[in-house]
Amino acid sequence: MAEGSKPDFEVFAVREREGGSGKDIFVKIGVAYKRRNEAEGVNILLDALPLGRRLVVVPPLEDPHRR
């Protein structure tokens, strides 16, 4: 997990829309790295705290223009 290395995963907080209408809102709040030496698990680095209780951890997309 070297400084400036590409993260293995992105961490998003998910907010449900009022009344269940429409799509959920995903807000990127951090990144995650696989542990060294083939150890199980990940290290999660958060830039913000989630307001809700649901987090999603997914591999980053390759598109550099995605927000």
PDB file of N, CA, C and O in Angstrom:
ATOM      1  N   MET A   1       0.845  -1.175   0.000  1.00  0.00           N
ATOM      2  CA  MET A   1       0.000   0.000   0.000  1.00  0.00           C
ATOM      3  C   MET A   1       0.890   1.237   0.000  1.00  0.00           C
ATOM      4  O   MET A   1       0.859   2.034   0.938  1.00  0.00           O
ATOM      5  N   ALA A   2       1.659   1.388  -1.023  1.00  0.00           N
ATOM      6  CA  ALA A   2       2.576   2.517  -1.131  1.00  0.00           C
ATOM      7  C   ALA A   2       1.810   3.792  -1.464  1.00  0.00           C
ATOM      8  O   ALA A   2       0.783   3.765  -2.142  1.00  0.00           O
ATOM      9  N   GLU A   3       2.334   4.895  -0.974  1.00  0.00           N
ATOM     10  CA  GLU A   3       1.721   6.197  -1.254  1.00  0.00           C
ATOM     11  C   GLU A   3       1.655   6.401  -2.763  1.00  0.00           C
ATOM     12  O   GLU A   3       2.652   6.219  -3.461  1.00  0.00           O
ATOM     13  N   GLY A   4       0.497   6.774  -3.260  1.00  0.00           N
ATOM     14  CA  GLY A   4       0.323   7.016  -4.684  1.00  0.00           C
ATOM     15  C   GLY A   4       0.047   5.774  -5.505  1.00  0.00           C
ATOM     16  O   GLY A   4      -0.145   5.882  -6.716  1.00  0.00           O
ATOM     17  N   SER A   5       0.019   4.583  -4.889  1.00  0.00           N
ATOM     18  CA  SER A   5      -0.276   3.379  -5.662  1.00  0.00           C
ATOM     19  C   SER A   5      -1.773   3.305  -5.951  1.00  0.00           C
ATOM     20  O   SER A   5      -2.598   3.822  -5.197  1.00  0.00           O
ATOM     21  N   LYS A   6      -2.095   2.657  -7.047  1.00  0.00           N
ATOM     22  CA  LYS A   6      -3.499   2.539  -7.456  1.00  0.00           C
ATOM     23  C   LYS A   6      -4.241   1.628  -6.485  1.00  0.00           C
ATOM     24  O   LYS A   6      -3.770   0.529  -6.192  1.00  0.00           O
ATOM     25  N   PRO A   7      -5.392   2.066  -5.983  1.00  0.00           N
ATOM     26  CA  PRO A   7      -6.147   1.225  -5.045  1.00  0.00           C
ATOM     27  C   PRO A   7      -6.741   0.003  -5.755  1.00  0.00           C
ATOM     28  O   PRO A   7      -7.021   0.032  -6.953  1.00  0.00           O
ATOM     29  N   ASP A   8      -6.922  -1.056  -4.991  1.00  0.00           N
ATOM     30  CA  ASP A   8      -7.544  -2.271  -5.526  1.00  0.00           C
ATOM     31  C   ASP A   8      -9.063  -2.131  -5.596  1.00  0.00           C
ATOM     32  O   ASP A   8      -9.717  -2.760  -6.428  1.00  0.00           O
ATOM     33  N   PHE A   9      -9.619  -1.294  -4.708  1.00  0.00           N
ATOM     34  CA  PHE A   9     -11.071  -1.100  -4.637  1.00  0.00           C
ATOM     35  C   PHE A   9     -11.397   0.356  -4.334  1.00  0.00           C
ATOM     36  O   PHE A   9     -10.569   1.097  -3.803  1.00  0.00           O
ATOM     37  N   GLU A  10     -12.611   0.748  -4.678  1.00  0.00           N
ATOM     38  CA  GLU A  10     -13.150   2.046  -4.286  1.00  0.00           C
ATOM     39  C   GLU A  10     -14.270   1.792  -3.286  1.00  0.00           C
ATOM     40  O   GLU A  10     -14.976   0.787  -3.380  1.00  0.00           O
ATOM     41  N   VAL A  11     -14.431   2.696  -2.335  1.00  0.00           N
ATOM     42  CA  VAL A  11     -15.449   2.552  -1.294  1.00  0.00           C
ATOM     43  C   VAL A  11     -16.493   3.652  -1.481  1.00  0.00           C
ATOM     44  O   VAL A  11     -16.164   4.835  -1.567  1.00  0.00           O
ATOM     45  N   PHE A  12     -17.754   3.234  -1.542  1.00  0.00           N
ATOM     46  CA  PHE A  12     -18.860   4.162  -1.733  1.00  0.00           C
ATOM     47  C   PHE A  12     -19.855   4.041  -0.588  1.00  0.00           C
ATOM     48  O   PHE A  12     -20.146   2.943  -0.113  1.00  0.00           O
ATOM     49  N   ALA A  13     -20.372   5.183  -0.152  1.00  0.00           N
ATOM     50  CA  ALA A  13     -21.513   5.207   0.761  1.00  0.00           C
ATOM     51  C   ALA A  13     -22.755   5.257  -0.123  1.00  0.00           C
ATOM     52  O   ALA A  13     -22.777   5.974  -1.123  1.00  0.00           O
ATOM     53  N   VAL A  14     -23.775   4.509   0.238  1.00  0.00           N
ATOM     54  CA  VAL A  14     -24.986   4.446  -0.575  1.00  0.00           C
ATOM     55  C   VAL A  14     -26.138   5.072   0.200  1.00  0.00           C
ATOM     56  O   VAL A  14     -26.437   4.681   1.329  1.00  0.00           O
ATOM     57  N   ARG A  15     -26.773   6.049  -0.429  1.00  0.00           N
ATOM     58  CA  ARG A  15     -27.936   6.709   0.164  1.00  0.00           C
ATOM     59  C   ARG A  15     -29.163   6.342  -0.659  1.00  0.00           C
ATOM     60  O   ARG A  15     -29.167   6.496  -1.881  1.00  0.00           O
ATOM     61  N   GLU A  16     -30.186   5.864   0.000  1.00  0.00           N
ATOM     62  CA  GLU A  16     -31.422   5.524  -0.705  1.00  0.00           C
ATOM     63  C   GLU A  16     -32.243   6.789  -0.907  1.00  0.00           C
ATOM     64  O   GLU A  16     -32.305   7.646  -0.025  1.00  0.00           O
ATOM     65  N   ARG A  17     -32.865   6.899  -2.055  1.00  0.00           N
ATOM     66  CA  ARG A  17     -33.718   8.061  -2.325  1.00  0.00           C
ATOM     67  C   ARG A  17     -34.984   7.973  -1.489  1.00  0.00           C
ATOM     68  O   ARG A  17     -35.457   6.886  -1.159  1.00  0.00           O
ATOM     69  N   GLU A  18     -35.515   9.124  -1.156  1.00  0.00           N
ATOM     70  CA  GLU A  18     -36.744   9.205  -0.359  1.00  0.00           C
ATOM     71  C   GLU A  18     -37.870   8.419  -1.016  1.00  0.00           C
ATOM     72  O   GLU A  18     -38.083   8.535  -2.223  1.00  0.00           O
ATOM     73  N   GLY A  19     -38.582   7.634  -0.246  1.00  0.00           N
ATOM     74  CA  GLY A  19     -39.724   6.891  -0.745  1.00  0.00           C
ATOM     75  C   GLY A  19     -39.372   5.733  -1.653  1.00  0.00           C
ATOM     76  O   GLY A  19     -40.261   5.112  -2.237  1.00  0.00           O
ATOM     77  N   GLY A  20     -38.092   5.432  -1.781  1.00  0.00           N
ATOM     78  CA  GLY A  20     -37.687   4.311  -2.626  1.00  0.00           C
ATOM     79  C   GLY A  20     -37.836   4.570  -4.110  1.00  0.00           C
ATOM     80  O   GLY A  20     -37.781   3.638  -4.912  1.00  0.00           O
ATOM     81  N   SER A  21     -38.025   5.835  -4.489  1.00  0.00           N
ATOM     82  CA  SER A  21     -38.193   6.146  -5.915  1.00  0.00           C
ATOM     83  C   SER A  21     -36.851   6.485  -6.543  1.00  0.00           C
ATOM     84  O   SER A  21     -36.065   7.236  -5.966  1.00  0.00           O
ATOM     85  N   GLY A  22     -36.590   5.943  -7.705  1.00  0.00           N
ATOM     86  CA  GLY A  22     -35.356   6.235  -8.412  1.00  0.00           C
ATOM     87  C   GLY A  22     -34.187   5.388  -7.943  1.00  0.00           C
ATOM     88  O   GLY A  22     -34.329   4.490  -7.114  1.00  0.00           O
ATOM     89  N   LYS A  23     -33.040   5.702  -8.498  1.00  0.00           N
ATOM     90  CA  LYS A  23     -31.831   4.946  -8.173  1.00  0.00           C
ATOM     91  C   LYS A  23     -31.205   5.456  -6.884  1.00  0.00           C
ATOM     92  O   LYS A  23     -31.373   6.618  -6.515  1.00  0.00           O
ATOM     93  N   ASP A  24     -30.480   4.573  -6.204  1.00  0.00           N
ATOM     94  CA  ASP A  24     -29.739   4.970  -5.016  1.00  0.00           C
ATOM     95  C   ASP A  24     -28.601   5.904  -5.430  1.00  0.00           C
ATOM     96  O   ASP A  24     -28.177   5.901  -6.585  1.00  0.00           O
ATOM     97  N   ILE A  25     -28.113   6.698  -4.483  1.00  0.00           N
ATOM     98  CA  ILE A  25     -27.030   7.634  -4.732  1.00  0.00           C
ATOM     99  C   ILE A  25     -25.746   7.051  -4.159  1.00  0.00           C
ATOM    100  O   ILE A  25     -25.682   6.729  -2.973  1.00  0.00           O
ATOM    101  N   PHE A  26     -24.723   6.915  -5.000  1.00  0.00           N
ATOM    102  CA  PHE A  26     -23.430   6.392  -4.582  1.00  0.00           C
ATOM    103  C   PHE A  26     -22.454   7.559  -4.465  1.00  0.00           C
ATOM    104  O   PHE A  26     -22.269   8.315  -5.419  1.00  0.00           O
ATOM    105  N   VAL A  27     -21.830   7.707  -3.299  1.00  0.00           N
ATOM    106  CA  VAL A  27     -20.869   8.779  -3.055  1.00  0.00           C
ATOM    107  C   VAL A  27     -19.534   8.131  -2.670  1.00  0.00           C
ATOM    108  O   VAL A  27     -19.453   7.409  -1.676  1.00  0.00           O
ATOM    109  N   LYS A  28     -18.491   8.393  -3.462  1.00  0.00           N
ATOM    110  CA  LYS A  28     -17.183   7.808  -3.163  1.00  0.00           C
ATOM    111  C   LYS A  28     -16.616   8.468  -1.910  1.00  0.00           C
ATOM    112  O   LYS A  28     -16.492   9.690  -1.836  1.00  0.00           O
ATOM    113  N   ILE A  29     -16.271   7.627  -0.917  1.00  0.00           N
ATOM    114  CA  ILE A  29     -15.744   8.165   0.335  1.00  0.00           C
ATOM    115  C   ILE A  29     -14.368   7.618   0.688  1.00  0.00           C
ATOM    116  O   ILE A  29     -13.808   7.985   1.721  1.00  0.00           O
ATOM    117  N   GLY A  30     -13.814   6.747  -0.150  1.00  0.00           N
ATOM    118  CA  GLY A  30     -12.494   6.219   0.159  1.00  0.00           C
ATOM    119  C   GLY A  30     -12.042   5.142  -0.796  1.00  0.00           C
ATOM    120  O   GLY A  30     -12.645   4.920  -1.846  1.00  0.00           O
ATOM    121  N   VAL A  31     -10.961   4.471  -0.409  1.00  0.00           N
ATOM    122  CA  VAL A  31     -10.372   3.401  -1.215  1.00  0.00           C
ATOM    123  C   VAL A  31      -9.990   2.240  -0.301  1.00  0.00           C
ATOM    124  O   VAL A  31      -9.957   2.375   0.922  1.00  0.00           O
ATOM    125  N   ALA A  32      -9.703   1.102  -0.921  1.00  0.00           N
ATOM    126  CA  ALA A  32      -9.283  -0.074  -0.167  1.00  0.00           C
ATOM    127  C   ALA A  32      -8.164  -0.783  -0.924  1.00  0.00           C
ATOM    128  O   ALA A  32      -8.147  -0.817  -2.154  1.00  0.00           O
ATOM    129  N   TYR A  33      -7.231  -1.348  -0.159  1.00  0.00           N
ATOM    130  CA  TYR A  33      -6.091  -2.071  -0.720  1.00  0.00           C
ATOM    131  C   TYR A  33      -6.075  -3.486  -0.165  1.00  0.00           C
ATOM    132  O   TYR A  33      -6.371  -3.703   1.010  1.00  0.00           O
ATOM    133  N   LYS A  34      -5.725  -4.455  -1.021  1.00  0.00           N
ATOM    134  CA  LYS A  34      -5.542  -5.820  -0.540  1.00  0.00           C
ATOM    135  C   LYS A  34      -4.375  -5.834   0.436  1.00  0.00           C
ATOM    136  O   LYS A  34      -3.424  -5.067   0.287  1.00  0.00           O
ATOM    137  N   ARG A  35      -4.449  -6.703   1.429  1.00  0.00           N
ATOM    138  CA  ARG A  35      -3.375  -6.804   2.412  1.00  0.00           C
ATOM    139  C   ARG A  35      -2.143  -7.428   1.786  1.00  0.00           C
ATOM    140  O   ARG A  35      -2.244  -8.198   0.831  1.00  0.00           O
ATOM    141  N   ARG A  36      -1.007  -7.103   2.311  1.00  0.00           N
ATOM    142  CA  ARG A  36       0.271  -7.612   1.786  1.00  0.00           C
ATOM    143  C   ARG A  36       0.447  -9.097   2.059  1.00  0.00           C
ATOM    144  O   ARG A  36      -0.224  -9.673   2.916  1.00  0.00           O
ATOM    145  N   ASN A  37       1.349  -9.694   1.324  1.00  0.00           N
ATOM    146  CA  ASN A  37       1.779 -11.092   1.537  1.00  0.00           C
ATOM    147  C   ASN A  37       0.625 -12.084   1.477  1.00  0.00           C
ATOM    148  O   ASN A  37       0.607 -13.057   2.230  1.00  0.00           O
ATOM    149  N   GLU A  38      -0.326 -11.851   0.602  1.00  0.00           N
ATOM    150  CA  GLU A  38      -1.444 -12.775   0.390  1.00  0.00           C
ATOM    151  C   GLU A  38      -2.324 -12.968   1.618  1.00  0.00           C
ATOM    152  O   GLU A  38      -3.084 -13.935   1.671  1.00  0.00           O
ATOM    153  N   ALA A  39      -2.248 -12.079   2.608  1.00  0.00           N
ATOM    154  CA  ALA A  39      -3.113 -12.167   3.779  1.00  0.00           C
ATOM    155  C   ALA A  39      -4.547 -11.852   3.363  1.00  0.00           C
ATOM    156  O   ALA A  39      -4.766 -11.045   2.459  1.00  0.00           O
ATOM    157  N   GLU A  40      -5.511 -12.473   4.009  1.00  0.00           N
ATOM    158  CA  GLU A  40      -6.911 -12.211   3.688  1.00  0.00           C
ATOM    159  C   GLU A  40      -7.320 -10.851   4.213  1.00  0.00           C
ATOM    160  O   GLU A  40      -6.795 -10.374   5.219  1.00  0.00           O
ATOM    161  N   GLY A  41      -8.262 -10.233   3.522  1.00  0.00           N
ATOM    162  CA  GLY A  41      -8.815  -8.966   3.973  1.00  0.00           C
ATOM    163  C   GLY A  41      -8.283  -7.781   3.189  1.00  0.00           C
ATOM    164  O   GLY A  41      -7.469  -7.925   2.277  1.00  0.00           O
ATOM    165  N   VAL A  42      -8.765  -6.607   3.568  1.00  0.00           N
ATOM    166  CA  VAL A  42      -8.374  -5.363   2.919  1.00  0.00           C
ATOM    167  C   VAL A  42      -8.150  -4.282   3.979  1.00  0.00           C
ATOM    168  O   VAL A  42      -8.684  -4.355   5.086  1.00  0.00           O
ATOM    169  N   ASN A  43      -7.357  -3.291   3.617  1.00  0.00           N
ATOM    170  CA  ASN A  43      -7.196  -2.084   4.424  1.00  0.00           C
ATOM    171  C   ASN A  43      -8.046  -1.007   3.772  1.00  0.00           C
ATOM    172  O   ASN A  43      -7.909  -0.744   2.577  1.00  0.00           O
ATOM    173  N   ILE A  44      -8.914  -0.388   4.541  1.00  0.00           N
ATOM    174  CA  ILE A  44      -9.829   0.629   4.011  1.00  0.00           C
ATOM    175  C   ILE A  44      -9.404   1.996   4.534  1.00  0.00           C
ATOM    176  O   ILE A  44      -9.208   2.186   5.734  1.00  0.00           O
ATOM    177  N   LEU A  45      -9.264   2.944   3.605  1.00  0.00           N
ATOM    178  CA  LEU A  45      -8.914   4.318   3.942  1.00  0.00           C
ATOM    179  C   LEU A  45     -10.087   5.213   3.576  1.00  0.00           C
ATOM    180  O   LEU A  45     -10.436   5.327   2.402  1.00  0.00           O
ATOM    181  N   LEU A  46     -10.697   5.846   4.567  1.00  0.00           N
ATOM    182  CA  LEU A  46     -11.861   6.693   4.323  1.00  0.00           C
ATOM    183  C   LEU A  46     -11.473   8.159   4.350  1.00  0.00           C
ATOM    184  O   LEU A  46     -10.702   8.592   5.207  1.00  0.00           O
ATOM    185  N   ASP A  47     -12.018   8.929   3.398  1.00  0.00           N
ATOM    186  CA  ASP A  47     -11.840  10.375   3.355  1.00  0.00           C
ATOM    187  C   ASP A  47     -13.025  11.075   4.006  1.00  0.00           C
ATOM    188  O   ASP A  47     -12.959  12.267   4.308  1.00  0.00           O
ATOM    189  N   ALA A  48     -14.095  10.341   4.219  1.00  0.00           N
ATOM    190  CA  ALA A  48     -15.312  10.881   4.839  1.00  0.00           C
ATOM    191  C   ALA A  48     -16.013   9.745   5.564  1.00  0.00           C
ATOM    192  O   ALA A  48     -15.762   8.571   5.293  1.00  0.00           O
ATOM    193  N   LEU A  49     -16.882  10.100   6.476  1.00  0.00           N
ATOM    194  CA  LEU A  49     -17.670   9.092   7.180  1.00  0.00           C
ATOM    195  C   LEU A  49     -19.036   8.976   6.526  1.00  0.00           C
ATOM    196  O   LEU A  49     -19.632   9.988   6.157  1.00  0.00           O
ATOM    197  N   PRO A  50     -19.543   7.751   6.378  1.00  0.00           N
ATOM    198  CA  PRO A  50     -20.856   7.583   5.753  1.00  0.00           C
ATOM    199  C   PRO A  50     -21.968   8.071   6.677  1.00  0.00           C
ATOM    200  O   PRO A  50     -21.877   7.947   7.898  1.00  0.00           O
ATOM    201  N   LEU A  51     -23.015   8.628   6.075  1.00  0.00           N
ATOM    202  CA  LEU A  51     -24.176   9.049   6.847  1.00  0.00           C
ATOM    203  C   LEU A  51     -25.133   7.893   7.069  1.00  0.00           C
ATOM    204  O   LEU A  51     -25.816   7.831   8.091  1.00  0.00           O
ATOM    205  N   GLY A  52     -25.181   6.986   6.117  1.00  0.00           N
ATOM    206  CA  GLY A  52     -26.062   5.827   6.235  1.00  0.00           C
ATOM    207  C   GLY A  52     -25.292   4.639   6.785  1.00  0.00           C
ATOM    208  O   GLY A  52     -24.192   4.782   7.319  1.00  0.00           O
ATOM    209  N   ARG A  53     -25.891   3.465   6.645  1.00  0.00           N
ATOM    210  CA  ARG A  53     -25.252   2.265   7.173  1.00  0.00           C
ATOM    211  C   ARG A  53     -24.750   1.333   6.088  1.00  0.00           C
ATOM    212  O   ARG A  53     -24.217   0.266   6.394  1.00  0.00           O
ATOM    213  N   ARG A  54     -24.908   1.714   4.816  1.00  0.00           N
ATOM    214  CA  ARG A  54     -24.547   0.814   3.725  1.00  0.00           C
ATOM    215  C   ARG A  54     -23.307   1.319   2.986  1.00  0.00           C
ATOM    216  O   ARG A  54     -23.266   2.460   2.524  1.00  0.00           O
ATOM    217  N   LEU A  55     -22.298   0.451   2.882  1.00  0.00           N
ATOM    218  CA  LEU A  55     -21.093   0.724   2.106  1.00  0.00           C
ATOM    219  C   LEU A  55     -20.985  -0.305   0.990  1.00  0.00           C
ATOM    220  O   LEU A  55     -21.411  -1.449   1.143  1.00  0.00           O
ATOM    221  N   VAL A  56     -20.410   0.113  -0.135  1.00  0.00           N
ATOM    222  CA  VAL A  56     -20.158  -0.785  -1.255  1.00  0.00           C
ATOM    223  C   VAL A  56     -18.681  -0.655  -1.602  1.00  0.00           C
ATOM    224  O   VAL A  56     -18.167   0.451  -1.766  1.00  0.00           O
ATOM    225  N   VAL A  57     -17.996  -1.807  -1.714  1.00  0.00           N
ATOM    226  CA  VAL A  57     -16.582  -1.841  -2.066  1.00  0.00           C
ATOM    227  C   VAL A  57     -16.470  -2.577  -3.398  1.00  0.00           C
ATOM    228  O   VAL A  57     -16.805  -3.758  -3.495  1.00  0.00           O
ATOM    229  N   VAL A  58     -15.992  -1.863  -4.432  1.00  0.00           N
ATOM    230  CA  VAL A  58     -15.931  -2.430  -5.779  1.00  0.00           C
ATOM    231  C   VAL A  58     -14.583  -2.113  -6.418  1.00  0.00           C
ATOM    232  O   VAL A  58     -13.940  -1.130  -6.051  1.00  0.00           O
ATOM    233  N   PRO A  59     -14.145  -2.951  -7.385  1.00  0.00           N
ATOM    234  CA  PRO A  59     -12.926  -2.632  -8.121  1.00  0.00           C
ATOM    235  C   PRO A  59     -13.123  -1.318  -8.903  1.00  0.00           C
ATOM    236  O   PRO A  59     -14.228  -1.042  -9.369  1.00  0.00           O
ATOM    237  N   PRO A  60     -12.073  -0.517  -9.046  1.00  0.00           N
ATOM    238  CA  PRO A  60     -12.229   0.735  -9.801  1.00  0.00           C
ATOM    239  C   PRO A  60     -12.469   0.456 -11.278  1.00  0.00           C
ATOM    240  O   PRO A  60     -11.955  -0.512 -11.838  1.00  0.00           O
ATOM    241  N   LEU A  61     -13.260   1.324 -11.894  1.00  0.00           N
ATOM    242  CA  LEU A  61     -13.466   1.228 -13.325  1.00  0.00           C
ATOM    243  C   LEU A  61     -12.242   1.801 -14.033  1.00  0.00           C
ATOM    244  O   LEU A  61     -11.549   2.662 -13.490  1.00  0.00           O
ATOM    245  N   GLU A  62     -11.983   1.325 -15.238  1.00  0.00           N
ATOM    246  CA  GLU A  62     -10.797   1.761 -15.978  1.00  0.00           C
ATOM    247  C   GLU A  62     -10.977   3.129 -16.635  1.00  0.00           C
ATOM    248  O   GLU A  62      -9.990   3.736 -17.051  1.00  0.00           O
ATOM    249  N   ASP A  63     -12.206   3.629 -16.741  1.00  0.00           N
ATOM    250  CA  ASP A  63     -12.467   4.897 -17.412  1.00  0.00           C
ATOM    251  C   ASP A  63     -11.993   6.070 -16.536  1.00  0.00           C
ATOM    252  O   ASP A  63     -12.559   6.307 -15.469  1.00  0.00           O
ATOM    253  N   PRO A  64     -10.953   6.808 -16.982  1.00  0.00           N
ATOM    254  CA  PRO A  64     -10.437   7.917 -16.170  1.00  0.00           C
ATOM    255  C   PRO A  64     -11.381   9.116 -16.113  1.00  0.00           C
ATOM    256  O   PRO A  64     -11.192  10.000 -15.277  1.00  0.00           O
ATOM    257  N   HIS A  65     -12.391   9.167 -16.980  1.00  0.00           N
ATOM    258  CA  HIS A  65     -13.321  10.283 -17.008  1.00  0.00           C
ATOM    259  C   HIS A  65     -14.557  10.049 -16.151  1.00  0.00           C
ATOM    260  O   HIS A  65     -15.408  10.931 -16.033  1.00  0.00           O
ATOM    261  N   ARG A  66     -14.662   8.867 -15.552  1.00  0.00           N
ATOM    262  CA  ARG A  66     -15.793   8.552 -14.693  1.00  0.00           C
ATOM    263  C   ARG A  66     -15.668   9.329 -13.397  1.00  0.00           C
ATOM    264  O   ARG A  66     -14.566   9.515 -12.881  1.00  0.00           O
ATOM    265  N   ARG A  67     -16.795   9.781 -12.873  1.00  0.00           N
ATOM    266  CA  ARG A  67     -16.800  10.505 -11.596  1.00  0.00           C
ATOM    267  C   ARG A  67     -17.582   9.741 -10.598  1.00  0.00           C
ATOM    268  O   ARG A  67     -17.713  10.174  -9.453  1.00  0.00           O
TER     269      ARG A  67
END
